[in-house]
Amino acid sequence: MGSRIAERPVSQIRPGDHAAFSFTTAEEQAQVIGPFLHDGLDARHKVIYISGGGPRQLPGLAGRCDADRLAGTGQLRVIPRGAACLTRGRFDPDRMLMVIGREISLAAEQGYAAVRLTADMSWVLGQPGGYPLMLASEAGFDAAITPGAEIMAICQLDRARCAPEHLSALNDTHRIRVTPNPEFDDGVLRITRTHTPVGLRLSGELDAARHPPFVAALTALGEANTDIHLDFTDVRFLDLATLTLLVTHALRTQPGHGLVLDHLPPDVVRLIESLGWRQFPGLANGRPRHP
């Protein structure tokens, strides 16, 4: 399925979507899973979360004062991992699919228009035979969620607990890779926050008219204890005034915490190199753009 996987912001997850999401930090997890849960609860969807914690401990729900009440009504269904996934202390994919199927059927009987389902399954990889069992269960779950079904699912994985080759294979059992909602998107420029590395991913055209939202997104990152990476992979146009803007921002940050420019357009790289990177203090040339 790897050739067909597509990226989609979390706000655009629709019924029938079975999406993969990998994260590194709790902040990154909350940035995607929080909106998924909030949107579902606000739309009066049934929200199912397999977790070891309570409603207010779910990613992004700590500040939601009605989380416990919604759990009490059953709209927010938090199922303990043991009850959902374990048989005699071992991960049991058949049990998980049976429990999920029962909850989905119950949601239909209760009149919910859609069901949202998510879980952080990283813990399974620490069990004996966890990876092949998880790979098989993902494939079975993907077959159960057909396009058009009133079910939306996000399968979460902690990158730190998953070998890169396993992460890639597990992602490829999904039709969609979910991404954070953009910080800004006007149809010409889209700005999305990244966490590994810390920074922003830019798509479209960055011209003078879009400097204010770009600066706002850059400033919102705060004083990171590391370099800030700006990913220009999908930038079609970059005006030269942006470089001055970036130098101005970099000079205001702490020494050693500059801006790393990844995947710059080749013409911009040639221009900077002709002038010399020393003319752009606080900026560093990052990863090159692939042809």
Kinemage of the C-alpha trace (Angstrom):
@kinemage 1
@onewidth
@group {chain A} dominant
@subgroup {mainchain}
@vectorlist {calphas} color= white
{ca met a 1} P 0.000 0.000 0.000
{ca gly a 2} L 3.040 2.273 0.317
{ca ser a 3} L 2.671 3.630 -3.231
{ca arg a 4} L -0.838 4.883 -2.498
{ca ile a 5} L -0.340 6.481 0.901
{ca ala a 6} L -1.261 10.178 1.029
{ca glu a 7} L -0.736 12.903 3.630
{ca arg a 8} L -3.748 14.684 5.066
{ca pro a 9} L -4.130 17.298 7.845
{ca val a 10} L -6.015 15.943 10.837
{ca ser a 11} L -8.949 18.311 10.261
{ca gln a 12} L -9.489 16.640 6.877
{ca ile a 13} L -9.809 13.094 8.188
{ca arg a 14} L -13.105 11.722 6.886
{ca pro a 15} L -15.281 8.606 7.391
{ca gly a 16} L -13.573 5.583 5.859
{ca asp a 17} L -10.064 6.892 6.582
{ca his a 18} L -7.544 4.616 8.287
{ca ala a 19} L -4.573 6.866 9.026
{ca ala a 20} L -1.093 6.401 10.468
{ca phe a 21} L 0.508 8.911 12.797
{ca ser a 22} L 4.014 8.710 14.247
{ca phe a 23} L 5.241 11.107 16.930
{ca thr a 24} L 8.330 11.820 19.002
{ca thr a 25} L 7.135 14.132 21.786
{ca ala a 26} L 3.955 14.468 23.841
{ca glu a 27} L 3.521 17.948 22.359
{ca glu a 28} L 3.613 16.564 18.830
{ca gln a 29} L 1.126 13.839 19.795
{ca ala a 30} L -1.287 16.371 21.298
{ca gln a 31} L -0.962 18.614 18.212
{ca val a 32} L -2.608 15.931 16.066
{ca ile a 33} L -4.628 13.715 18.399
{ca gly a 34} L -6.060 16.639 20.377
{ca pro a 35} L -7.876 18.171 17.360
{ca phe a 36} L -9.027 14.688 16.268
{ca leu a 37} L -10.691 14.153 19.641
{ca his a 38} L -12.045 17.702 19.997
{ca asp a 39} L -13.521 17.727 16.491
{ca gly a 40} L -15.249 14.419 17.126
{ca leu a 41} L -16.694 15.431 20.480
{ca asp a 42} L -17.881 18.791 19.122
{ca ala a 43} L -19.524 17.053 16.135
{ca arg a 44} L -21.231 14.558 18.498
{ca his a 45} L -19.359 11.596 17.059
{ca lys a 46} L -18.643 8.555 19.159
{ca val a 47} L -14.980 8.813 20.198
{ca ile a 48} L -13.188 5.610 21.221
{ca tyr a 49} L -9.697 5.685 22.717
{ca ile a 50} L -7.787 2.594 23.839
{ca ser a 51} L -5.591 3.907 26.627
{ca gly a 52} L -4.081 3.284 30.013
{ca gly a 53} L -5.228 6.690 31.315
{ca gly a 54} L -8.399 8.593 32.081
{ca pro a 55} L -10.294 11.091 29.873
{ca arg a 56} L -8.352 14.175 31.024
{ca gln a 57} L -5.065 12.316 30.450
{ca leu a 58} L -5.686 11.784 26.751
{ca pro a 59} L -3.497 13.858 24.382
{ca gly a 60} L -4.894 17.376 24.033
{ca leu a 61} L -7.835 16.883 26.425
{ca ala a 62} L -6.232 18.066 29.669
{ca gly a 63} L -7.927 21.469 29.374
{ca arg a 64} L -11.331 20.167 28.311
{ca cys a 65} L -13.544 20.579 31.369
{ca asp a 66} L -16.353 18.382 30.012
{ca ala a 67} L -14.127 15.379 29.217
{ca asp a 68} L -15.199 13.435 32.315
{ca arg a 69} L -18.868 14.231 31.685
{ca leu a 70} L -18.641 13.067 28.074
{ca ala a 71} L -16.982 9.877 29.268
{ca gly a 72} L -19.881 9.444 31.667
{ca thr a 73} L -22.435 9.751 28.863
{ca gly a 74} L -20.535 7.241 26.742
{ca gln a 75} L -19.807 9.626 23.878
{ca leu a 76} L -16.145 9.457 24.888
{ca arg a 77} L -15.339 5.796 25.437
{ca val a 78} L -11.951 5.166 27.043
{ca ile a 79} L -11.198 1.422 26.994
{ca pro a 80} L -8.324 0.123 29.149
{ca arg a 81} L -5.656 -1.690 27.157
{ca gly a 82} L -6.096 -4.871 29.151
{ca ala a 83} L -9.810 -5.074 28.388
{ca ala a 84} L -9.351 -4.229 24.718
{ca cys a 85} L -6.165 -5.971 23.673
{ca leu a 86} L -4.826 -8.545 26.137
{ca thr a 87} L -5.462 -12.240 26.609
{ca arg a 88} L -3.510 -13.751 29.509
{ca gly a 89} L -1.244 -10.708 29.455
{ca arg a 90} L -0.341 -10.981 25.760
{ca phe a 91} L -1.427 -8.768 22.884
{ca asp a 92} L -4.352 -10.439 21.131
{ca pro a 93} L -5.257 -8.774 17.812
{ca asp a 94} L -8.382 -10.895 17.418
{ca arg a 95} L -9.646 -9.727 20.799
{ca met a 96} L -8.913 -6.108 19.890
{ca leu a 97} L -10.826 -6.363 16.607
{ca met a 98} L -13.744 -8.063 18.398
{ca val a 99} L -13.890 -5.352 21.102
{ca ile a 100} L -13.653 -2.548 18.543
{ca gly a 101} L -16.329 -4.180 16.391
{ca arg a 102} L -18.659 -4.427 19.385
{ca glu a 103} L -18.114 -0.764 20.258
{ca ile a 104} L -18.770 0.332 16.662
{ca ser a 105} L -22.001 -1.672 16.536
{ca leu a 106} L -23.101 -0.165 19.839
{ca ala a 107} L -22.365 3.340 18.535
{ca ala a 108} L -24.641 2.689 15.548
{ca glu a 109} L -27.415 1.507 17.889
{ca gln a 110} L -26.959 4.661 19.977
{ca gly a 111} L -27.503 6.806 16.878
{ca tyr a 112} L -24.038 8.309 16.419
{ca ala a 113} L -23.447 9.509 12.874
{ca ala a 114} L -19.761 8.553 12.926
{ca val a 115} L -17.162 6.845 15.060
{ca arg a 116} L -13.625 8.092 15.747
{ca leu a 117} L -11.128 5.560 16.982
{ca thr a 118} L -7.506 5.969 18.052
{ca ala a 119} L -4.847 4.331 20.194
{ca asp a 120} L -1.126 4.512 20.824
{ca met a 121} L -0.052 0.961 20.013
{ca ser a 122} L 3.686 1.468 20.554
{ca trp a 123} L 3.651 -0.712 23.685
{ca val a 124} L 2.837 -3.787 21.586
{ca leu a 125} L 6.295 -3.644 19.998
{ca gly a 126} L 7.841 -4.396 23.385
{ca gln a 127} L 6.029 -7.732 23.628
{ca pro a 128} L 7.451 -11.026 22.305
{ca gly a 129} L 6.449 -11.292 18.664
{ca gly a 130} L 4.833 -7.880 18.936
{ca tyr a 131} L 5.885 -6.523 15.552
{ca pro a 132} L 4.510 -9.322 13.314
{ca leu a 133} L 1.331 -9.479 15.395
{ca met a 134} L 0.862 -5.739 15.072
{ca leu a 135} L 1.571 -5.830 11.340
{ca ala a 136} L -1.076 -8.522 10.868
{ca ser a 137} L -3.624 -6.684 13.018
{ca glu a 138} L -3.107 -3.436 11.085
{ca ala a 139} L -3.681 -5.211 7.795
{ca gly a 140} L -6.842 -6.823 9.157
{ca phe a 141} L -8.107 -3.541 10.556
{ca asp a 142} L -7.447 -1.756 7.264
{ca ala a 143} L -9.526 -4.368 5.447
{ca ala a 144} L -12.372 -3.794 7.927
{ca ile a 145} L -12.487 -0.011 7.396
{ca thr a 146} L -13.712 0.372 3.850
{ca pro a 147} L -13.914 3.764 2.117
{ca gly a 148} L -17.318 5.256 2.869
{ca ala a 149} L -17.715 3.516 6.231
{ca glu a 150} L -18.691 5.911 9.024
{ca ile a 151} L -15.470 5.155 10.888
{ca met a 152} L -12.316 7.285 11.205
{ca ala a 153} L -9.233 5.697 12.742
{ca ile a 154} L -5.762 6.987 13.600
{ca cys a 155} L -3.134 4.441 14.629
{ca gln a 156} L -0.391 6.075 16.700
{ca leu a 157} L 3.249 5.025 16.993
{ca asp a 158} L 6.056 6.486 19.088
{ca arg a 159} L 9.096 6.723 16.786
{ca ala a 160} L 11.471 6.135 19.698
{ca arg a 161} L 9.931 2.720 20.358
{ca cys a 162} L 9.875 1.503 16.777
{ca ala a 163} L 12.749 0.492 14.491
{ca pro a 164} L 12.769 2.676 11.347
{ca glu a 165} L 12.116 -0.270 9.029
{ca his a 166} L 9.222 -1.431 11.208
{ca leu a 167} L 7.772 2.081 11.337
{ca ser a 168} L 7.864 2.302 7.550
{ca ala a 169} L 6.192 -1.085 7.107
{ca leu a 170} L 3.478 -0.301 9.652
{ca asn a 171} L 2.785 3.073 8.041
{ca asp a 172} L 2.399 1.329 4.694
{ca thr a 173} L -0.556 -0.695 5.996
{ca his a 174} L -2.537 2.578 5.976
{ca arg a 175} L -4.041 4.577 3.154
{ca ile a 176} L -3.289 7.930 4.803
{ca arg a 177} L -0.551 9.525 6.901
{ca val a 178} L -2.109 12.182 9.108
{ca thr a 179} L -0.285 15.480 9.666
{ca pro a 180} L -0.840 18.463 11.983
{ca asn a 181} L -3.249 21.170 10.921
{ca pro a 182} L -1.391 24.075 9.295
{ca glu a 183} L -0.494 27.131 11.342
{ca phe a 184} L -1.504 29.154 8.263
{ca asp a 185} L -3.012 28.311 4.878
{ca asp a 186} L -4.462 30.840 2.436
{ca gly a 187} L -4.266 28.654 -0.652
{ca val a 188} L -0.982 30.249 -1.741
{ca leu a 189} L 1.226 29.524 1.279
{ca arg a 190} L 0.818 26.767 3.834
{ca ile a 191} L 2.861 26.741 7.056
{ca thr a 192} L 2.954 23.617 9.219
{ca arg a 193} L 4.854 23.154 12.457
{ca thr a 194} L 7.325 20.261 12.654
{ca his a 195} L 8.862 18.576 15.684
{ca thr a 196} L 11.563 16.293 14.270
{ca pro a 197} L 13.378 18.506 13.624
{ca val a 198} L 11.811 21.497 15.389
{ca gly a 199} L 10.704 24.092 12.870
{ca leu a 200} L 8.275 24.833 10.068
{ca arg a 201} L 7.455 23.168 6.761
{ca leu a 202} L 6.525 25.637 4.015
{ca ser a 203} L 4.526 24.910 0.883
{ca gly a 204} L 3.608 27.231 -1.988
{ca glu a 205} L 4.807 30.802 -2.438
{ca leu a 206} L 6.459 32.979 0.193
{ca asp a 207} L 6.168 36.591 -0.931
{ca ala a 208} L 5.940 39.958 0.826
{ca ala a 209} L 2.182 39.660 1.338
{ca arg a 210} L 2.751 36.521 3.395
{ca his a 211} L 5.641 37.702 5.527
{ca pro a 212} L 3.395 38.622 8.511
{ca pro a 213} L 1.893 35.137 8.997
{ca phe a 214} L 5.310 33.590 8.393
{ca val a 215} L 6.910 35.771 11.074
{ca ala a 216} L 4.003 35.007 13.418
{ca ala a 217} L 4.494 31.256 12.958
{ca leu a 218} L 8.254 31.602 13.436
{ca thr a 219} L 7.809 33.686 16.575
{ca ala a 220} L 5.259 31.229 17.959
{ca leu a 221} L 7.969 28.584 18.118
{ca gly a 222} L 9.391 30.545 21.034
{ca glu a 223} L 12.909 30.170 22.345
{ca ala a 224} L 13.721 26.620 21.324
{ca asn a 225} L 16.817 25.052 22.874
{ca thr a 226} L 17.985 23.989 19.456
{ca asp a 227} L 18.308 25.249 15.908
{ca ile a 228} L 15.064 25.914 14.055
{ca his a 229} L 14.744 24.069 10.744
{ca leu a 230} L 12.762 25.604 7.891
{ca asp a 231} L 11.793 23.078 5.222
{ca phe a 232} L 11.461 24.671 1.763
{ca thr a 233} L 10.915 21.390 -0.132
{ca asp a 234} L 7.529 22.420 -1.523
{ca val a 235} L 8.226 26.149 -1.924
{ca arg a 236} L 7.750 27.248 -5.540
{ca phe a 237} L 8.706 30.903 -5.023
{ca leu a 238} L 10.757 32.704 -2.387
{ca asp a 239} L 11.302 36.459 -2.552
{ca leu a 240} L 14.723 37.786 -1.588
{ca ala a 241} L 13.280 40.006 1.135
{ca thr a 242} L 12.557 36.787 3.034
{ca leu a 243} L 16.296 36.313 3.555
{ca thr a 244} L 16.570 39.720 5.227
{ca leu a 245} L 13.574 38.836 7.375
{ca leu a 246} L 15.218 35.568 8.423
{ca val a 247} L 18.527 37.245 9.308
{ca thr a 248} L 16.669 39.823 11.410
{ca his a 249} L 14.869 37.045 13.281
{ca ala a 250} L 18.037 34.981 13.744
{ca leu a 251} L 19.967 37.913 15.189
{ca arg a 252} L 17.320 38.273 17.898
{ca thr a 253} L 17.700 34.685 19.090
{ca gln a 254} L 20.222 33.259 21.508
{ca pro a 255} L 23.720 32.574 20.143
{ca gly a 256} L 23.992 29.071 18.723
{ca his a 257} L 20.253 28.804 18.091
{ca gly a 258} L 20.059 29.862 14.479
{ca leu a 259} L 17.877 29.020 11.510
{ca val a 260} L 18.733 26.036 9.320
{ca leu a 261} L 17.364 26.320 5.777
{ca asp a 262} L 16.556 22.854 4.431
{ca his a 263} L 15.821 22.034 0.784
{ca leu a 264} L 16.178 25.584 -0.513
{ca pro a 265} L 15.372 26.219 -4.185
{ca pro a 266} L 18.620 25.890 -6.207
{ca asp a 267} L 18.498 29.484 -7.492
{ca val a 268} L 18.341 30.798 -3.915
{ca val a 269} L 21.283 28.600 -2.896
{ca arg a 270} L 23.339 29.890 -5.829
{ca leu a 271} L 22.537 33.485 -4.917
{ca ile a 272} L 23.522 33.036 -1.273
{ca glu a 273} L 26.704 31.209 -2.206
{ca ser a 274} L 27.670 33.971 -4.637
{ca leu a 275} L 27.342 36.527 -1.835
{ca gly a 276} L 28.751 34.236 0.838
{ca trp a 277} L 26.906 32.734 3.801
{ca arg a 278} L 28.817 35.180 6.042
{ca gln a 279} L 26.489 37.870 4.688
{ca phe a 280} L 23.588 36.030 6.345
{ca pro a 281} L 24.520 35.672 10.030
{ca gly a 282} L 22.371 33.243 11.958
{ca leu a 283} L 21.399 31.303 8.821
{ca ala a 284} L 22.863 27.922 7.893
{ca asn a 285} L 22.560 25.851 4.753
{ca gly a 286} L 20.782 22.616 5.643
{ca arg a 287} L 19.876 19.554 3.646
{ca pro a 288} L 19.967 20.048 -0.133
{ca arg a 289} L 16.856 19.812 -2.269
{ca his a 290} L 16.676 16.613 -4.278
{ca pro a 291} L 16.294 17.023 -8.063
